[in-house]
Each structure stands twice: as C-alpha cells, then as structure tokens.
Amino acid sequence: MGSLVLLLGTQQIARGATILAVRVWPAPEYSRVTIESDGALVAKQFFVTTPPRLAVDIEGIDLSPALRELVAKVKPDDPNIAGIRVGQNAPGVVRLVVDLKQAALPQVFTLPPVAAYQHRLVFDLYPAAPVDPLEALIAERLRDAPSADKPAPLAPIPTAATRPGAPAAAANPSAEHDPLGDLIAQRAQRPGPAPAPADAPPPAIAAAPAQAESPRTGNRATATQTDRIIIVALDPGHGGEDPGAIGPAGTREKDVVLRVAYLLRDRINATTVGGNPMRAYLTRDGDYFVPLGTRVQKARRVQADLFVSIHADAFTTPAARGASVFALSQGGASSTAARWLANKENQADLVGGINVQSKDQHVQRALLDMSTTAQINDSLKLGSVLLGEIGGMAKLHKPRVEQAGFAVLKAPDIPSVLVETAFISNPEEEKRLRSSAYQEQLADALMRGITRYFAKNPPLARSRSV
C-alpha cells in the first residue's frame, strides 16, 4: 500500500484550536467535509487506494464531541463517502479516516476566515471516474421517451437555415450528424421510469409539485422523432458552504433559487421547440458548492444552448425591491448598483471555498477571459424577453437589462444571463419568495421567455443527438 503525505497550513502547529462546527455536503460530482475552527489547523494527508480511504492527521488538537459528530453526519445515500472514523492517534493528534465507496481524487486544503466563517479545513472527494453530464442527459431523455416496436427514421435537425422558406445557401454544410446518437436511439428498447426528482431544499421553503404542468401539452417528442436535444443550463446560485443572501426571516437564497430551478427544470423537460425536445441541465441539483468557473465549464461541457443563473440577492437597505436581469459587460457596469452586485456575486468562491492551489483554477481563470461581443449581444436579446415576462407578474427593479462583469456569465459561446428574482432582504419580497405560488409564477415567466427567445433565435445545429 502506497501513501501520499501532504503538509497543510503553516509550519507552526495550532495549539489549543477549538472545533466550532463540522459539516458534510454530499453530491454526485463530489462530496465535501468541512471542519471549522477558531484557529488554523495543520494536517497531514494519507490516501490509500485499496480499499479507497483518506486518512488525515490533524495536529495540535484533542478528540472533541464536535469532531465525533462527523461520524453521524454521513448519510447512507452519500455517493462517495461510506463512513468516517475519528480517534486520538497520539497526544495532540487526531486521526480522521474517510472510507470511500469508489476510487477518488481527494483534495485537502485550508481556507482563511471569510464572511461568517472562521478557519476551515476542507476535504473534497472527487470520483476518479466522473459521469459524463452530456451522456447522462441523453440517457435521461431516452428513459423519458415512449418506446416503439420499430423506431422511425430520425428527423433532420431544424435550424434557421433549414426551416421552410429559408434560402438554400443559408444551410450549414459543416454541421455533422452524430452516428453514436443514432445507435443509442435505435437500440433504445422499453426504457425504465424517469429518475426521481432531486430532494427538495429544507422545509423552510414552501413545497411545490414535483412535476409542473407542461406549458405545451400534447407536444412531447419521442427519441425516435428527433436527433437534437436543446439544452438549457440552469444555474441555481450559491449552495453548500455558501448560503448566499439571508432574508430578515432567515430565508436562505440558496434554498429559494434551487426550488425555482427545480420548477423551471420540470417545465423545460416537458417542452419542445420546433419538434425537438428541450432538456434542463442544473449546474447543481442539491445543496452543495460549485465554483463560478466550474459552473461555466459545466454548461459548456453539455454544449448548452442557453445559460440562466438564478439568484435572489440582498442589498444594504431593506427598501430595495424588484426583479432584475443582467448580462455580461466587457467594459464598465451599466450602473453603480450593477457593479456592486457583480462584485458581491463574484466573491462567492471565497465564501464557498475553492482550492486555490488546484491546477483546475488556472484553466477556469483563463476561460473567464474568453467572452465575446456576439455572446453578449445574444445574451441581451435573451435578457430582454425574460425581463418582459417577469415584468408581467412582478415588480421590476430596473426596466432594462443591466450589464456588469459577472464571472458566471463568461461562457464565450453560450448566451448567458443572471436573473435576480427579487430582493430577499426586503421583508415583503422575502415572504413572496417563500410562497409556492410565487415560485410557480416565476418559473412560468422564465419558461415563456425562453420559448420566446428560441422562436426568434433558433438553436444552432450541433452533433448532439439521441
């Protein structure tokens, strides 16, 4: 058995540090363990491959009831962690062993105090063989589609160039068909039931139906009627270690926006555009943290046609109210408030906690500088139709789409907008955000805006098939 040793933190051992809290955040793409203390912790990491487990020796502390709580915080359905063991390994040294369900690529790092948090020691446990999100979307689509004894021939991809009346010269000869998608569709026989919806956020947020009524009833396409999935990436802001804004009554932004994303996902998955099915892809479908750059990367990895980031922010005064829609700006912000909000949202990585020593961060930072004028123009079109629909059911903070340097909107090839559904810092709007009726109305408005956008801006042909 080989092992890898990594020294974390400063060379000076933190004597007498007190453990303030321990947290476990399970998710399919990675599970996180956080130990918060009033002083910096020094730890040595050992990873053993067979059976897979991570051992961490934390120096300068003794075993405490708070650390013992980690054992009970691991749930049976955690995708990555089988269990956690803690014990006093030596005087002043506590050993923590994380038993894993599969081969993993662990990251262990420390975070300095920020926002409401003091010092944090973090273990991020990534599966060694992650699931491909685009393949997962296609498989989900096939499970939802009714089967047929003899699949019909696949229909051509409808684009602006190939719609009736379009000039022949406008066709796109470079759009290649995906033969693998054909094979998947032809072999799909008697698919099983669709996966169950993700667990709802904590009960403080009003519950909503698991499946919303389709905006277009009777228009669900089957896998044998199409070879083009239209993908909308939904990005519920914050999550996990980062609660986002918190309202006067304690409502957390991360819970509200995830509920709205669930509702919008149901509507998107039940809708077709030009005979092609839509599919929603959530950058997070549970209560866990996703770095800003990773959100952009995930949307690009599934070749999303749109990116909609959903938020419910706070302001310095409870008087601020109204919904807003933002697009990216390569230059200055369109208003002082837009600049303030962008700066605040861009600090999410500091609160949520990213491993700044990870090589992935360099890739993410490079990606965030690749925004284009065409992307911004398309984003403004999307933002305008969304703002118009939201304005029909809620008060608007500004009557136009605003622009600022939001890091999460910097996908160079995907029209991207950030929707502030309301000010959670306003008591009246916080109450509205908590209601299932208002959440349903928001999801309906966003769905109408998305379909209106595609009606005027048909999605491009891509080799993304079922």
Sequence and secondary structure as in RCSB ss.txt:
>XXXX:A:sequence
MGSLVLLLGTQQIARGATILAVRVWPAPEYSRVTIESDGALVAKQFFVTTPPRLAVDIEGIDLSPALRELVAKVK
PDDPNIAGIRVGQNAPGVVRLVVDLKQAALPQVFTLPPVAAYQHRLVFDLYPAAPVDPLEALIAERLRDAPSADK
PAPLAPIPTAATRPGAPAAAANPSAEHDPLGDLIAQRAQRPGPAPAPADAPPPAIAAAPAQAESPRTGNRATATQ
TDRIIIVALDPGHGGEDPGAIGPAGTREKDVVLRVAYLLRDRINATTVGGNPMRAYLTRDGDYFVPLGTRVQKAR
RVQADLFVSIHADAFTTPAARGASVFALSQGGASSTAARWLANKENQADLVGGINVQSKDQHVQRALLDMSTTAQ
INDSLKLGSVLLGEIGGMAKLHKPRVEQAGFAVLKAPDIPSVLVETAFISNPEEEKRLRSSAYQEQLADALMRGI
TRYFAKNPPLARSRSV
>XXXX:A:secstr
     EE S SS  TT  EEEEEEE  SS EEEEEEESS  EEEEEEETTTTEEEEEEET    HHHHHHHHH  
TT SSEEEEEEEEEETTEEEEEEEESS EEEEEEEE  BTTB EEEEEEEEESS   HHHHHHHHHHHHS   SS
         TTTSTT  GGGS TT    HHHHHHHHH  S            TTS    SS   SSTT    TTS
 S  EEEEEEE  BTTB   B TT  BHHHHHHHHHHHHHHHHHT EETTEEEEEEES SSS    HHHHHHHHH
HTT SEEEEEE    SSTT   BEEEEE SSS SSHHHHHHHHHHTTHHHHH   TTSTHHHHHHHHTT   HHH
HHHHHHHHHHHHHHHHTTS BSSSS EEE  GGG  TTS EEEEE   TTSHHHHHHHHSHHHHHHHHHHHHHHH
HHHHHHS     S   
